[in-house]
Amino acid sequence: MAHVAIPVFRSRIAPVFDSCLRVLLIHIENDHEIKRTELRFDNLSSSERIAALQRAGVTTLICGGISEVLHTMLQSSGVCTITGIAGHVEEVLAAFLANRLDEPQFYMPGRRASRERPLPDPRGSLK
């Protein structure tokens, strides 16, 4: 089972993980959503954010921007990070499940596909 975290601002992907207040946790099994829960990040430090994701068993984080420090901490803890993503949460989640997050409509403004590394294949973390 995969546990995907998506920082949320209103109904969209939060622009910066470091300052988001809410994170949607989606539990996925066999490429289907099983359950949703939410974490609140009010007044949490960077290390507390990482610890909360670890306690929740997060395997993948889909976000917009993220600081290099938090990105490194997440990678060190074994969390696959998919960054530079924008859009409505439901559309992004559907694209993730269909392995379509590399389509330009999900790029944050200013992201250039030719200059970015390919997105990690989420299928590896789902099975």
C-alpha positions as CSV (number, residue, x, y, z in Angstrom):
1,M,0.0,0.0,0.0
2,A,1.3,3.5,-0.9
3,H,0.7,6.6,1.2
4,V,0.7,9.7,-0.9
5,A,0.9,13.2,0.7
6,I,-0.3,16.3,-1.2
7,P,0.0,19.7,0.5
8,V,-3.2,21.6,-0.1
9,F,-4.3,25.2,-0.3
10,R,-8.0,25.5,-0.9
11,S,-8.7,22.9,-3.6
12,R,-5.3,23.2,-5.3
13,I,-1.7,21.9,-4.7
14,A,-0.1,24.3,-2.2
15,P,2.6,26.4,-4.0
16,V,5.3,25.7,-1.3
17,F,5.4,22.6,0.9
18,D,7.5,24.4,3.5
19,S,4.7,26.8,4.5
20,C,1.6,24.7,3.8
21,L,-0.9,24.3,6.7
22,R,-2.7,21.2,5.4
23,V,-1.5,17.9,3.9
24,L,-3.9,15.5,2.3
25,L,-2.9,11.8,2.8
26,I,-4.2,9.4,0.3
27,H,-3.9,5.6,1.0
28,I,-3.6,3.8,-2.3
29,E,-3.8,0.1,-3.0
30,N,-3.6,-1.5,-6.5
31,D,-3.7,1.9,-8.1
32,H,-7.0,2.8,-6.3
33,E,-7.7,5.2,-3.6
34,I,-8.7,3.4,-0.4
35,K,-8.9,6.2,2.2
36,R,-8.1,9.9,2.8
37,T,-7.0,11.6,5.9
38,E,-5.6,15.1,6.6
39,L,-2.6,16.3,8.6
40,R,-2.4,19.9,10.0
41,F,1.0,21.5,9.9
42,D,0.2,24.7,11.9
43,N,3.3,25.9,13.7
44,L,5.4,22.8,12.9
45,S,9.1,23.0,12.2
46,S,10.7,21.4,9.2
47,S,11.8,18.4,11.2
48,E,8.4,18.1,12.8
49,R,6.8,18.1,9.3
50,I,9.1,15.3,8.2
51,A,8.4,13.3,11.4
52,A,4.7,13.6,10.9
53,L,5.0,12.3,7.3
54,Q,7.1,9.4,8.5
55,R,4.6,8.5,11.3
56,A,1.9,8.5,8.6
57,G,3.9,6.1,6.5
58,V,4.2,8.5,3.5
59,T,5.9,6.9,0.5
60,T,5.4,9.7,-2.0
61,L,5.0,13.5,-1.7
62,I,3.5,15.4,-4.6
63,C,4.1,19.1,-4.3
64,G,4.8,22.4,-5.9
65,G,7.9,24.1,-4.6
66,I,10.0,22.8,-1.7
67,S,13.2,24.0,-0.1
68,E,16.4,22.0,-0.8
69,V,16.7,21.3,3.0
70,L,13.3,19.6,3.2
71,H,13.7,17.9,-0.1
72,T,17.0,16.4,1.1
73,M,15.4,15.4,4.4
74,L,12.5,13.6,2.6
75,Q,14.8,11.8,0.2
76,S,17.0,10.7,3.1
77,S,14.0,9.3,4.9
78,G,13.0,7.3,1.8
79,V,10.1,9.4,0.5
80,C,9.8,9.8,-3.2
81,T,9.3,13.5,-4.0
82,I,7.5,14.7,-7.1
83,T,8.0,18.5,-7.2
84,G,7.0,21.3,-9.6
85,I,3.4,20.2,-9.7
86,A,0.4,22.5,-9.8
87,G,-3.3,22.2,-10.3
88,H,-6.5,21.0,-8.6
89,V,-5.9,18.2,-6.1
90,E,-8.4,15.9,-7.7
91,E,-6.9,16.3,-11.2
92,V,-3.4,15.9,-9.9
93,L,-4.3,12.7,-8.0
94,A,-6.1,11.3,-11.1
95,A,-3.0,12.1,-13.2
96,F,-0.7,10.5,-10.6
97,L,-2.8,7.3,-10.6
98,A,-2.7,7.2,-14.4
99,N,1.1,8.0,-14.4
100,R,0.4,11.3,-16.3
101,L,2.0,13.9,-14.0
102,D,4.6,14.7,-16.7
103,E,2.0,16.5,-18.8
104,P,2.5,20.2,-19.1
105,Q,-0.9,21.2,-17.6
106,F,0.5,19.9,-14.2
107,Y,3.7,22.0,-14.4
108,M,4.1,24.9,-12.0
109,P,4.4,28.3,-13.9
110,G,8.0,28.7,-15.0
111,R,8.8,25.0,-15.1
112,R,10.5,24.0,-18.3
113,A,10.2,20.4,-19.2
114,S,13.5,20.4,-21.2
115,R,15.4,21.6,-18.2
116,E,13.8,19.3,-15.6
117,R,14.8,15.8,-14.8
118,P,12.1,13.2,-15.7
119,L,9.6,12.7,-12.9
120,P,10.1,9.6,-10.8
121,D,7.9,6.7,-11.9
122,P,5.3,6.4,-9.1
123,R,4.5,2.8,-10.1
124,G,7.6,1.6,-8.3
125,S,6.3,2.9,-5.0
126,L,2.7,1.7,-5.5
127,K,3.3,-2.0,-5.8
